Amino acid sequence: MSDRTIKFFMPMIPPTKTAQEKKIAVGKDGKARIYTPPELKEIQQKLIGHLAGHKPEEAFSGPVELVVTWCFKASNPSHDGQWKITKPDTDNLQKALKDCMTKIGFWKDDALVCREIVEKFWAMVPGIYVRVSELE
């Protein structure tokens, strides 16, 4: 692994709606169109707002490893550090996050993510931990 690594924690209530929740509408012309509902747009804006302060000065341009830990607010009967085995699914959470990271310039394309570790836990302090490391 290269020396270039950025890591940060974004204290927030992680989103529970995901990119999978886009909608389909049929227009007056009879053609189906996929659209992003307002609630999902709000989530994307929230993620972008939190990510913006952590954007690297120079976008990653080569292969990267992405490590993300989703920390959801613990409440009874869950406890701090316990695996979260309920929805949303990690792949759907990651899709929304990586799309937002691409949009604001962490990298040119999220296809650069060649290694990925994703976890989700119940936690006393909710938020999202992110580490991006350049791979050699």
Buried (B, 14 or more C-beta within 10 A) or exposed (E): EEEBEBEBBBEBEBBEBBBEBEEEEEEEEEEEEEEEEEEBEEBBEBBBEBBEEBBEEEBBEEBBBBBBBBBBEBEEEBEEEEEBEEEBEBEBBBBBBBBBBBEBBBBEEBEBBEEBEBEBBBBEEBBBBBBBBBBE
